[in-house]
Amino acid sequence: MNVEEKLKLIDEIESIRTKNNVNWMDLLRLAFKVAPDEAKILVRRINEDDKRISDLFAKLGE
């Protein structure tokens, strides 16, 4: 796969992720409407895991 093909693939991934992020936010809104206490716990867990992922990415960039 050449550089142009890789860049096109990255563009496609970006497009899909953009749409999927909207889906995640819609799901989050629904969760807070239906079960706010449980949603708050899940958001905390997601945030903790996201921080762990960010820390791992930081190590890759060292």
Contact map, one row per residue, 1 for C-alpha under 8 A:
11101100000000000000000000000000000000000000000000000000000000
11111100000000000000000000000000000000000000000000000000000000
11111110000000000000000000000000000000000000000000000000000000
01111111000000000000000000000000000000000000000000000000000000
11111111100000000000000000000000000000000000000000000000000000
11111111110000000000000000000000000000000000000000000000000000
00111111111000000000000000000000000000000000000000000000000000
00011111111100000000000000000000000000000000000000000000000000
00001111111110000000000000000000000000000000000000000000000000
00000111111111000000000000000000000000000000000000000000000000
00000011111111100000000000000000000000000000000000000000000000
00000001111111110000000000000000000000000000000000000000000000
00000000111111111000000000000000000000000000000000000000000000
00000000011111111100000000000000000000000000000000000000000000
00000000001111111110000000000000000000000000000000000000000000
00000000000111111111000000000000000000000000000000000000000000
00000000000011111111100000000000000000000000000000000000000000
00000000000001111111110000000000000000000000000000000000000000
00000000000000111111111000000000000000000000000000000000000000
00000000000000011111111100000000000000000000000000000000000000
00000000000000001111111110000000000000000000000000000000000000
00000000000000000111111111000000000000000000000000000000000000
00000000000000000011111111100000000000000000000000000000000000
00000000000000000001111111110000000000000000000000000000000000
00000000000000000000111111111000000000000000000000000000000000
00000000000000000000011111111100000000000000000000000000000000
00000000000000000000001111111110000000000000000000000000000000
00000000000000000000000111111111000000100000000000000000000000
00000000000000000000000011111111100000000000000000000000000000
00000000000000000000000001111111110000000000000000000000000000
00000000000000000000000000111111111101100000000000000000000000
00000000000000000000000000011111111110110000000000000000000000
00000000000000000000000000001111111100000000000000000000000000
00000000000000000000000000000111111100000000000000000000000000
00000000000000000000000000000011111111100000000000000000000000
00000000000000000000000000000011111111110000000000000000000000
00000000000000000000000000000001001111111000000000000000000000
00000000000000000000000000000010001111111100000000000000000000
00000000000000000000000000010011001111111110000000000000000000
00000000000000000000000000000001000111111111000000000000000000
00000000000000000000000000000000000011111111100000000000000000
00000000000000000000000000000000000001111111110000000000000000
00000000000000000000000000000000000000111111111000000000000000
00000000000000000000000000000000000000011111111100000000000000
00000000000000000000000000000000000000001111111110000000000000
00000000000000000000000000000000000000000111111111000000000000
00000000000000000000000000000000000000000011111111100000000000
00000000000000000000000000000000000000000001111111110000000000
00000000000000000000000000000000000000000000111111111000000000
00000000000000000000000000000000000000000000011111111100000000
00000000000000000000000000000000000000000000001111111110000000
00000000000000000000000000000000000000000000000111111111000000
00000000000000000000000000000000000000000000000011111111100000
00000000000000000000000000000000000000000000000001111111110000
00000000000000000000000000000000000000000000000000111111111000
00000000000000000000000000000000000000000000000000011111111100
00000000000000000000000000000000000000000000000000001111111110
00000000000000000000000000000000000000000000000000000111111111
00000000000000000000000000000000000000000000000000000011111111
00000000000000000000000000000000000000000000000000000001111111
00000000000000000000000000000000000000000000000000000000111111
00000000000000000000000000000000000000000000000000000000011111
